[in-house]
Amino acid sequence: MKLTGAEIVVASLRDEGVKHIFGYPGGAALHIYDALYKQDALQHVLVRHEQGATHAADGYARASGKPGVVLVTSGPGVTNAVTGIATAFMDSIPMVVLTAQVPTGLIGDDAFQEVDTVGITRPCVKHNFLVKRVEDLALTIKKAFFIASSGRPGPVVIDIPKDITAETTDYSYPETVDIRSYAPVCKGHPKQIARAVDLLLDSSRPCIYTGGGIIQGGAERELTSLVRTLGFPCTNTLMGLGGYPSSDPLFLGMLGMHGTYEANMAMYECDVMLAVGVRFDDRVTGDLKKFSPNSTIIHVDVDPSSIGKNVHVEVPIVGEAGPVLAAMLERIRSLKRDDKPVAISKWWEKIDHWRSYRSLDYDRQSEVIKPQYVIESLYKATKGEAYVASDVGQHQMWAAQYYGFDNTRRWINSGGLGTMGFGLPAAMGVQLAHPDSDVACVTGEASIIMCIQELSTCKQYDLPIKIINLNNRYMGMVRQWQEFFYDRRYSHSYMDALPDFVNLAESFGHSGVRVDAPGDVEPAIKEAFSQKDRLIFLDFITDQSENVYPMIASGAGHNEMHLKPSSSGEVPLERELA
């Protein structure tokens, strides 16, 4: 069967099982858009900006576990998409990005709307392709999906010149693909696993630290079984929330710069650390010289380049999280060691003492709306079952701290790149992946403006997202750092001339509600989520002075956290912020 290159793109996506494509048309992509017009197997979602397309595909992938698919035109279409590609790359999100390119004969001539797509995207993709023959197109698409979703996932770019989409060839989509130079390791080395288990069983102050690798690897069941079998404390990174149930008493909360006191102190004082699917990011470790100084580290990761990159690792295990944890659990059970919960009882006594600091407490009697209370009310109204997409800033940290995630793929946020504007388009992708589920976008007045145009996309496709805008009239995290480190010189962090978000939402055809009083928070959220067929923009006017606590300052260790000052202004730890 002979097809044009454009028809091959559409047929390949269909045969790959793709249901949704997020994109924006342009001259170099018109052959592909014409092929999309002639079929109904794939739904194309027309965003209002290419960055919105990449974030929507990213949210779709995070919530569904399937690669998100993007289609953009050449030149500015590509450059507008780079931020979203980099966002997915930093968080290891599977995505296939189809970029149109000027005709082959014009490449390198500075043609209209030409950019070096392969060169521009090379630093922020798992792999990229420039298709030079129409005969290679179907196989290249198959390779892209395989690379994007296997091993450590990531975005793959396929750059397709316009003339390639017009040429014809026989079409056959491969069922499998073999790439000689690419063979991700699945199972860990048995001797390393045995060594790791022996260290864990002989420890007196163990800690299990997991990240996004648990989510991407679908290893939440294996992790939960391992933690509960051992009775060890477990903490998640920002990217790993939901990998272990937050309501379980063995869970210490999130760790890192804004992690709980008990999680950070347990990491600092542990003697054996099992790290699974993590990068030892600087927001987690703090000062590397002070990070867990007396710990023997076991690191499990599917990407060998991540092991030993930032910290010294005594027991490296390369492999997928699920199979490795299953093998560890099998060995633990075969050894029939029943003494571990008793052996670490003193360790749990110490952890319970750290918990007594109640590091996430806040003023619940405030006469102005506290952002933490809004997130707690969101949790209550949705019974912890909503998909929560967030933007980046203080609101992101409060959502991570106060919305308890018991399940994977419910927490959708830009962790590694920290991309403002991510929340709304990501929520669109989540809603399309789970059309019958509650989806919330937690954002701030600075972040939501970044991709506010996607309210138009939400209207076109009837996406009933609930926007939770924590409006403190500042770039909150910037203001917090300026308060702590720049002697309250709030340089350009105040958001002057903000729109009326209620009227703005209504101008796009949605409903808007402004909430000023704490007593109106719960009723407003409850009423919003009762309306299943429309987008509601909830504009909460929150305390401008509220900061995110705990906080580890730059250059500090986990034992040097800054907790929320008490009513007397005292900080109940050894050191205040430098």
C-alpha positions as CSV (number, residue, x, y, z in Angstrom):
1,M,0.0,0.0,0.0
2,K,1.6,3.2,-1.2
3,L,1.1,6.3,1.1
4,T,2.6,9.8,1.2
5,G,4.9,10.6,3.9
6,A,2.2,12.6,5.6
7,E,-0.2,9.7,5.5
8,I,2.6,7.4,6.8
9,V,3.0,9.7,9.8
10,V,-0.7,9.4,10.6
11,A,-0.9,5.7,9.9
12,S,2.2,5.0,12.1
13,L,0.7,7.0,15.0
14,R,-2.6,5.1,14.6
15,D,-0.8,1.7,14.5
16,E,1.3,2.7,17.5
17,G,-2.0,3.1,19.4
18,V,-1.9,6.9,19.8
19,K,-5.2,8.5,20.5
20,H,-4.4,12.2,21.0
21,I,-1.9,14.6,19.3
22,F,-1.3,18.1,20.7
23,G,-0.2,20.6,18.1
24,Y,-0.4,23.8,16.1
25,P,-0.3,24.0,12.3
26,G,2.1,25.9,10.0
27,G,3.3,25.9,6.4
28,A,5.9,23.1,6.7
29,A,3.4,20.8,8.5
30,L,0.4,21.3,6.2
31,H,0.7,18.0,4.4
32,I,0.5,16.2,7.7
33,Y,-2.5,18.3,8.8
34,D,-4.2,17.5,5.6
35,A,-3.7,13.8,6.3
36,L,-5.1,14.3,9.8
37,Y,-8.2,15.9,8.2
38,K,-9.0,12.8,6.2
39,Q,-9.1,10.4,9.2
40,D,-10.9,10.0,12.5
41,A,-8.7,7.5,14.4
42,L,-6.6,10.2,16.0
43,Q,-7.9,13.3,17.9
44,H,-5.8,16.4,17.2
45,V,-6.0,18.9,20.1
46,L,-5.4,22.4,18.8
47,V,-3.5,24.4,21.5
48,R,-3.0,28.1,21.3
49,H,0.8,28.0,21.7
50,E,3.4,25.3,20.9
51,Q,4.7,25.4,24.5
52,G,1.1,24.5,25.5
53,A,1.3,21.5,23.2
54,T,4.4,20.1,24.8
55,H,3.2,20.6,28.3
56,A,-0.2,19.1,27.5
57,A,1.5,16.0,25.9
58,D,3.8,15.9,29.0
59,G,0.8,16.0,31.4
60,Y,-0.9,13.3,29.3
61,A,2.2,11.1,29.6
62,R,2.6,11.6,33.3
63,A,-1.0,10.7,34.0
64,S,-1.4,7.8,31.6
65,G,2.0,6.3,31.4
66,K,1.9,6.4,27.6
67,P,4.1,8.7,25.5
68,G,2.6,12.1,24.7
69,V,2.7,13.1,21.1
70,V,3.3,16.6,19.7
71,L,3.1,18.1,16.2
72,V,4.5,21.5,15.4
73,T,5.7,23.4,12.4
74,S,9.2,24.5,11.6
75,G,11.1,27.6,12.8
76,P,9.2,29.3,15.6
77,G,7.0,26.3,16.0
78,V,10.1,24.3,17.1
79,T,11.6,27.0,19.2
80,N,8.4,27.6,21.0
81,A,8.3,23.9,21.9
82,V,11.8,23.7,23.3
83,T,10.8,24.8,26.8
84,G,8.3,21.9,27.0
85,I,10.8,19.4,25.5
86,A,13.4,20.4,28.1
87,T,10.8,20.1,30.9
88,A,10.0,16.5,29.8
89,F,13.7,15.7,29.5
90,M,14.6,16.9,33.0
91,D,11.8,14.8,34.5
92,S,12.3,11.7,32.3
93,I,8.9,11.9,30.6
94,P,8.2,9.8,27.5
95,M,7.2,12.1,24.6
96,V,7.5,11.9,20.8
97,V,7.7,15.4,19.1
98,L,7.1,15.6,15.4
99,T,8.6,18.8,14.0
100,A,8.1,19.9,10.4
101,Q,11.1,21.2,8.6
102,V,11.7,23.2,5.4
103,P,12.2,21.0,2.2
104,T,15.4,19.0,2.1
105,G,16.9,21.1,-0.6
106,L,16.6,24.3,1.4
107,I,18.1,23.0,4.7
108,G,21.1,25.1,5.5
109,D,20.1,28.0,3.3
110,D,18.4,30.1,6.0
111,A,15.1,29.5,4.4
112,F,11.9,31.0,5.7
113,Q,11.0,29.5,9.1
114,E,14.1,27.3,9.1
115,V,16.0,26.5,12.3
116,D,18.5,23.7,13.0
117,T,16.0,21.6,15.0
118,V,18.4,18.7,15.6
119,G,21.1,21.0,16.8
120,I,18.8,23.1,19.0
121,T,17.1,20.2,20.7
122,R,20.1,17.9,21.0
123,P,21.0,18.9,24.6
124,C,17.4,18.4,25.9
125,V,16.2,15.2,24.2
126,K,16.9,11.5,24.8
127,H,17.4,11.2,21.0
128,N,16.5,13.0,17.8
129,F,16.2,12.1,14.1
130,L,16.3,14.0,10.8
131,V,14.3,12.0,8.3
132,K,16.1,12.1,4.9
133,R,14.1,9.4,3.0
134,V,10.4,8.7,3.0
135,E,11.2,5.0,3.1
136,D,12.7,5.5,6.6
137,L,9.8,7.3,8.1
138,A,7.7,4.5,9.6
139,L,10.7,2.7,11.1
140,T,12.0,6.0,12.5
141,I,8.6,6.6,14.2
142,K,8.7,3.1,15.7
143,K,12.3,3.7,17.0
144,A,11.2,7.0,18.5
145,F,8.4,5.4,20.5
146,F,10.7,2.6,21.7
147,I,13.5,4.9,22.8
148,A,11.1,7.4,24.4
149,S,9.3,4.8,26.6
150,S,12.1,2.3,27.4
151,G,14.9,2.4,29.9
152,R,15.0,5.9,31.4
153,P,12.1,7.6,29.5
154,G,12.5,10.9,27.7
155,P,11.4,13.0,24.8
156,V,12.4,12.1,21.2
157,V,12.3,14.6,18.3
158,I,11.6,13.5,14.7
159,D,12.4,16.4,12.3
160,I,10.5,15.8,9.0
161,P,11.2,18.0,5.9
162,K,8.1,19.0,4.0
163,D,9.1,17.3,0.7
164,I,9.4,14.0,2.6
165,T,5.8,14.3,3.7
166,A,4.8,14.7,0.0
167,E,6.7,11.8,-1.5
168,T,5.2,8.3,-1.6
169,T,6.4,4.8,-0.7
170,D,5.0,1.4,0.4
171,Y,3.8,1.5,4.0
172,S,4.3,-1.2,6.6
173,Y,4.6,-0.4,10.3
174,P,7.1,-2.6,12.2
175,E,5.8,-4.7,15.0
176,T,9.1,-4.6,16.9
177,V,12.4,-2.8,16.6
178,D,15.9,-3.7,17.4
179,I,18.5,-1.0,17.9
180,R,22.0,-2.5,18.2
181,S,23.5,0.3,20.2
182,Y,20.6,0.7,22.6
183,A,19.7,-2.1,25.0
184,P,18.5,-0.9,28.5
185,V,19.2,-3.2,31.4
186,C,16.0,-4.6,33.1
187,K,17.2,-6.9,35.9
188,G,19.8,-5.9,38.5
189,H,22.9,-8.0,39.2
190,P,22.1,-10.8,41.7
191,K,25.3,-10.3,43.7
192,Q,24.7,-6.6,44.1
193,I,21.1,-7.2,45.1
194,A,22.3,-9.8,47.7
195,R,24.9,-7.3,49.0
196,A,22.3,-4.6,49.3
197,V,19.9,-6.8,51.2
198,D,22.6,-7.8,53.6
199,L,23.4,-4.2,54.3
200,L,19.7,-3.3,54.8
201,L,19.1,-6.2,57.2
202,D,22.2,-5.3,59.3
203,S,21.4,-1.6,59.6
204,S,20.2,0.1,62.7
205,R,19.1,3.4,61.2
206,P,17.9,2.6,57.6
207,C,16.1,4.9,55.3
208,I,14.4,4.3,51.9
209,Y,14.5,7.2,49.6
210,T,12.6,7.1,46.2
211,G,11.9,9.3,43.3
212,G,10.3,9.6,39.9
213,G,11.9,6.3,38.8
214,I,9.3,4.5,40.9
215,I,6.5,6.3,39.1
216,Q,7.9,5.9,35.6
217,G,8.9,2.3,36.3
218,G,5.5,1.4,37.6
219,A,7.2,0.0,40.8
220,E,4.8,1.3,43.4
221,R,3.6,-2.2,44.4
222,E,7.1,-3.6,44.8
223,L,8.1,-0.5,46.8
224,T,5.1,-0.7,49.1
225,S,5.7,-4.4,49.8
226,L,9.4,-3.9,50.5
227,V,8.8,-1.0,52.9
228,R,6.1,-2.8,54.8
229,T,8.0,-6.1,55.0
230,L,11.0,-4.4,56.4
231,G,9.1,-1.8,58.5
232,F,11.6,0.9,57.4
233,P,10.9,4.6,57.1
234,C,10.3,5.8,53.5
235,T,10.5,9.3,52.0
236,N,9.8,10.5,48.5
237,T,11.2,13.3,46.4
238,L,9.0,15.9,44.8
239,M,8.9,13.8,41.7
240,G,8.2,10.6,43.6
241,L,5.1,11.6,45.5
242,G,2.5,8.9,45.4
243,G,5.1,6.2,44.8
244,Y,4.5,5.2,48.5
245,P,1.1,6.0,50.1
246,S,1.4,9.3,52.0
247,S,-1.2,8.1,54.6
248,D,0.9,5.2,55.7
249,P,2.6,5.6,59.1
250,L,5.9,4.4,57.6
251,F,6.0,7.5,55.3
252,L,8.0,10.4,56.5
253,G,6.7,12.9,53.9
254,M,8.7,14.6,51.2
255,L,12.4,15.4,51.7
256,G,14.7,18.1,50.4
257,M,14.7,21.9,50.5
258,H,11.0,22.0,51.6
259,G,10.7,18.6,53.0
260,T,9.5,17.6,56.5
261,Y,11.8,17.8,59.5
262,E,11.5,14.0,60.1
263,A,12.3,13.1,56.5
264,N,15.4,15.3,56.3
265,M,16.7,14.4,59.7
266,A,16.3,10.7,58.9
267,M,18.2,11.1,55.7
268,Y,20.9,13.0,57.6
269,E,21.4,10.4,60.4
270,C,20.7,7.1,58.6
271,D,23.4,4.5,58.4
272,V,22.2,2.7,55.3
273,M,20.3,4.4,52.5
274,L,18.4,2.6,49.8
275,A,17.9,5.2,47.0
276,V,15.6,4.0,44.1
277,G,14.9,6.0,40.9
278,V,16.5,9.2,42.1
279,R,19.1,11.7,40.8
280,F,20.4,13.1,44.1
281,D,19.3,16.5,42.9
282,D,20.7,19.5,44.6
283,R,17.2,20.5,45.9
284,V,17.2,17.1,47.7
285,T,20.7,16.8,48.9
286,G,21.5,20.4,50.0
287,D,25.3,20.8,50.4
288,L,26.8,17.5,49.1
289,K,29.6,17.8,51.7
290,K,27.0,17.6,54.5
291,F,24.7,15.1,52.9
292,S,24.1,11.9,54.9
293,P,27.7,11.9,56.2
294,N,27.6,8.4,57.9
295,S,25.5,6.5,55.4
296,T,26.3,3.6,53.2
297,I,24.4,4.3,49.9
298,I,22.7,1.7,47.7
299,H,21.5,3.3,44.5
300,V,19.1,1.5,42.1
301,D,18.5,3.2,38.7
302,V,17.8,2.1,35.2
303,D,20.2,4.8,33.9
304,P,23.8,3.9,34.8
305,S,25.0,7.5,34.1
306,S,22.9,8.6,37.1
307,I,24.7,6.3,39.5
308,G,27.7,8.0,41.2
309,K,27.2,11.2,39.3
310,N,26.6,13.4,42.4
311,V,27.3,11.3,45.4
312,H,29.6,8.3,46.1
313,V,27.7,5.0,46.0
314,E,28.9,1.9,47.7
315,V,26.4,-0.5,46.1
316,P,25.3,0.5,42.5
317,I,22.5,-1.6,41.0
318,V,21.6,-0.9,37.3
319,G,18.1,-2.0,36.4
320,E,14.4,-1.2,36.4
321,A,13.0,-0.4,39.8
322,G,10.2,-3.0,39.7
323,P,12.3,-6.1,38.9
324,V,15.1,-5.0,41.3
325,L,12.8,-4.4,44.2
326,A,11.0,-7.6,43.6
327,A,14.3,-9.5,43.6
328,M,15.3,-7.8,46.9
329,L,12.0,-8.7,48.4
330,E,12.3,-12.3,47.4
331,R,15.8,-12.5,49.0
332,I,14.6,-10.8,52.2
333,R,11.7,-13.3,52.5
334,S,14.0,-16.3,51.9
335,L,16.3,-15.2,54.7
336,K,13.3,-15.2,57.2
337,R,14.7,-12.3,59.2
338,D,11.9,-11.4,61.7
339,D,13.9,-9.2,64.0
340,K,14.2,-6.0,62.0
341,P,11.2,-4.1,63.4
342,V,12.5,-4.8,66.9
343,A,16.1,-4.0,66.0
344,I,15.2,-0.5,64.7
345,S,12.7,0.4,67.4
346,K,15.1,3.0,68.9
347,W,15.4,4.5,65.4
348,W,11.6,4.9,65.2
349,E,11.6,6.5,68.6
350,K,14.0,9.1,67.3
351,I,11.9,9.6,64.2
352,D,8.8,10.1,66.2
353,H,10.6,12.7,68.3
354,W,11.4,14.6,65.0
355,R,7.7,14.2,64.0
356,S,6.7,16.0,67.3
357,Y,8.1,19.2,65.8
358,R,5.1,19.2,63.5
359,S,7.1,21.0,60.9
360,L,4.1,21.6,58.5
361,D,2.0,23.4,61.1
362,Y,0.6,26.8,60.2
363,D,-1.7,29.4,61.7
364,R,-5.2,27.9,61.4
365,Q,-6.8,30.9,63.1
366,S,-5.7,33.5,60.5
367,E,-8.3,36.0,59.4
368,V,-6.8,35.9,55.9
369,I,-6.7,32.9,53.7
370,K,-3.7,30.7,54.3
371,P,-2.6,28.9,51.1
372,Q,-2.0,25.7,53.1
373,Y,-5.7,25.7,54.1
374,V,-6.8,25.9,50.5
375,I,-4.8,22.8,49.6
376,E,-6.1,20.9,52.6
377,S,-9.6,21.9,51.6
378,L,-8.9,20.7,48.1
379,Y,-7.8,17.3,49.5
380,K,-10.9,17.1,51.6
381,A,-13.3,18.0,48.8
382,T,-11.7,15.5,46.4
383,K,-11.0,12.8,49.0
384,G,-7.4,12.7,47.8
385,E,-8.4,11.2,44.5
386,A,-8.0,14.1,42.1
387,Y,-5.3,14.5,39.6
388,V,-3.3,17.6,40.7
389,A,-1.3,19.5,38.1
390,S,0.7,22.4,39.4
391,D,2.7,25.3,38.2
392,V,6.0,26.3,39.8
393,G,6.6,28.3,43.0
394,Q,5.3,28.4,46.5
395,H,1.9,27.0,45.5
396,Q,3.7,24.0,44.0
397,M,5.5,23.3,47.4
398,W,2.3,23.7,49.4
399,A,0.5,21.3,47.0
400,A,3.3,18.8,47.5
401,Q,3.2,19.2,51.3
402,Y,-0.5,19.3,52.0
403,Y,-2.2,17.2,49.4
404,G,-1.7,13.6,50.4
405,F,-1.0,11.4,47.4
406,D,-1.7,7.7,48.0
407,N,-1.6,6.8,44.3
408,T,0.9,7.2,41.5
409,R,0.4,9.5,38.5
410,R,-1.9,11.9,40.4
411,W,0.8,14.5,41.0
412,I,1.8,16.3,37.8
413,N,4.4,19.0,38.2
414,S,7.6,20.3,36.6
415,G,10.3,19.3,39.0
416,G,13.7,19.4,37.3
417,L,13.3,22.5,35.0
418,G,10.8,24.3,37.3
419,T,8.7,25.6,34.4
420,M,6.2,28.4,35.1
421,G,3.2,28.0,32.9
422,F,3.3,24.2,33.0
423,G,0.2,23.7,35.1
424,L,-2.8,24.6,32.9
425,P,-1.7,22.9,29.7
426,A,-0.5,19.9,31.7
427,A,-3.9,19.7,33.3
428,M,-5.5,19.7,29.8
429,G,-3.4,16.6,28.9
430,V,-4.4,14.9,32.2
431,Q,-8.1,15.6,31.6
432,L,-8.0,14.2,28.1
433,A,-6.2,11.1,29.4
434,H,-8.8,10.7,32.2
435,P,-12.0,12.4,31.0
436,D,-14.2,11.2,33.9
437,S,-11.8,12.2,36.7
438,D,-11.4,15.3,38.8
439,V,-8.5,17.4,37.6
440,A,-7.2,20.4,39.5
441,C,-4.6,22.9,38.4
442,V,-2.9,24.5,41.4
443,T,-1.2,27.7,40.3
444,G,-0.3,31.3,41.3
445,E,-1.1,34.6,39.7
446,A,2.3,34.8,38.1
447,S,2.4,31.3,36.7
448,I,-1.1,31.1,35.3
449,I,-0.5,34.2,33.1
450,M,2.4,32.4,31.3
451,C,0.0,30.1,29.4
452,I,-3.4,31.7,30.0
453,Q,-4.2,31.4,26.3
454,E,-4.9,27.7,26.8
455,L,-8.2,28.7,28.5
456,S,-9.3,28.9,24.9
457,T,-8.3,25.3,24.3
458,C,-10.1,24.2,27.4
459,K,-13.3,25.9,26.0
460,Q,-13.0,24.3,22.6
461,Y,-12.6,20.8,24.0
462,D,-14.9,21.2,27.0
463,L,-12.3,20.4,29.6
464,P,-13.8,20.8,33.1
465,I,-10.6,21.6,34.9
466,K,-10.8,23.3,38.3
467,I,-8.1,26.1,38.6
468,I,-7.0,26.8,42.1
469,N,-5.2,30.1,41.9
470,L,-3.3,31.0,45.1
471,N,-3.2,34.7,44.5
472,N,-0.8,36.5,46.8
473,R,0.0,39.3,44.3
474,Y,3.7,38.4,44.3
475,M,6.0,36.0,42.5
476,G,5.9,34.2,45.9
477,M,9.0,32.1,45.9
478,V,11.1,35.0,44.5
479,R,9.7,37.2,47.2
480,Q,10.5,34.6,49.8
481,W,14.2,34.4,48.7
482,Q,14.4,38.2,48.6
483,E,13.1,38.3,52.2
484,F,15.6,35.8,53.4
485,F,18.7,36.5,51.4
486,Y,18.3,40.1,50.0
487,D,17.3,42.1,53.1
488,R,13.7,42.4,51.8
489,R,14.6,44.2,48.6
490,Y,11.7,43.0,46.6
491,S,13.1,43.7,43.2
492,H,10.5,43.2,40.5
493,S,8.7,40.4,42.4
494,Y,5.5,42.3,43.0
495,M,2.8,41.5,40.4
496,D,1.3,44.9,39.7
497,A,-1.6,45.5,37.2
498,L,-3.0,42.0,37.6
499,P,-6.1,41.1,35.6
500,D,-9.5,40.5,37.2
501,F,-9.2,36.7,36.9
502,V,-13.0,36.1,37.4
503,N,-13.8,38.4,34.4
504,L,-10.9,37.0,32.4
505,A,-12.1,33.4,32.9
506,E,-15.6,34.4,31.9
507,S,-14.3,36.2,28.8
508,F,-13.0,32.8,27.7
509,G,-16.5,31.3,28.3
510,H,-15.7,29.7,31.7
511,S,-16.9,30.5,35.2
512,G,-14.9,32.4,37.7
513,V,-15.2,32.8,41.5
514,R,-13.2,35.2,43.8
515,V,-12.7,33.9,47.4
516,D,-11.5,36.5,50.0
517,A,-12.5,34.9,53.4
518,P,-11.3,31.7,55.0
519,G,-14.9,30.7,55.8
520,D,-15.7,30.6,52.0
521,V,-12.8,28.4,51.0
522,E,-14.3,24.9,51.6
523,P,-17.8,25.8,50.2
524,A,-16.3,27.3,47.0
525,I,-14.1,24.2,46.3
526,K,-17.0,21.8,47.1
527,E,-19.3,23.7,44.8
528,A,-16.7,23.9,42.0
529,F,-16.1,20.2,42.0
530,S,-19.8,19.5,42.0
531,Q,-20.0,21.0,38.5
532,K,-18.6,18.2,36.3
533,D,-19.2,19.8,32.9
534,R,-17.4,23.1,33.1
535,L,-14.1,24.8,33.9
536,I,-14.2,26.8,37.1
537,F,-11.5,29.4,37.9
538,L,-11.2,29.9,41.7
539,D,-9.2,33.0,42.6
540,F,-8.2,32.7,46.3
541,I,-6.8,35.9,47.7
542,T,-4.2,34.6,50.1
543,D,-1.8,35.9,52.7
544,Q,1.0,37.9,51.0
545,S,3.5,37.3,53.7
546,E,3.2,33.5,54.0
547,N,6.5,31.5,53.4
548,V,7.1,27.9,52.6
549,Y,8.6,26.0,55.6
550,P,10.6,24.0,56.4
551,M,13.4,25.4,54.2
552,I,17.1,24.3,53.7
553,A,19.1,27.3,52.7
554,S,21.7,27.0,49.9
555,G,24.9,25.7,51.4
556,A,23.2,24.1,54.4
557,G,22.7,20.5,55.3
558,H,19.6,18.5,56.2
559,N,20.3,19.1,59.9
560,E,20.2,22.8,59.4
561,M,16.6,23.4,58.4
562,H,14.8,26.6,59.1
563,L,11.4,25.9,60.6
564,K,8.5,28.3,60.7
565,P,9.2,30.8,63.5
566,S,7.2,30.3,66.7
567,S,4.9,33.0,68.1
568,S,7.9,34.3,70.1
569,G,9.9,34.6,66.9
570,E,12.3,31.8,68.0
571,V,13.4,29.1,65.6
572,P,13.5,25.7,67.3
573,L,16.7,24.5,65.6
574,E,20.4,25.0,65.8
575,R,20.7,27.6,63.1
576,E,18.7,30.3,61.3
577,L,19.1,31.1,57.6
578,A,22.4,32.6,56.7
